[in-house]
Amino acid sequence: MLFDRHANLKYKFGNRHFESEGFYVSTVGVNDVTVRKYIQEQENIILCRINLA
């Protein structure tokens, strides 16, 4: 999608990927409500990206 909109980037970056699968890491003070909120926010970001495609 990005290369479709900005063809010049394809020549600069080749076939590299701009995104990767991620994960959530925390050490102290996180409860299940915080994790659920984080997951929901990430899902919303993904849905927005899909809708923009």
C-alpha positions, 0 to 999 in steps of 0.5 A: 500500500505504501509503495502504491502511494509513494512509488519512489520509496520502492527504489529507496527501500526495496522489498523491506517491510515497514511493520512487524508483529509486536508484543507487549512487555511490562514489568510492574504495575500492570493489571488485566484492565490495562492489558485489555485496553492496550489490546483494544487500542492495537486492534483499533489501529489495525482496523484503521490501517485496513480501512485506509487500504 
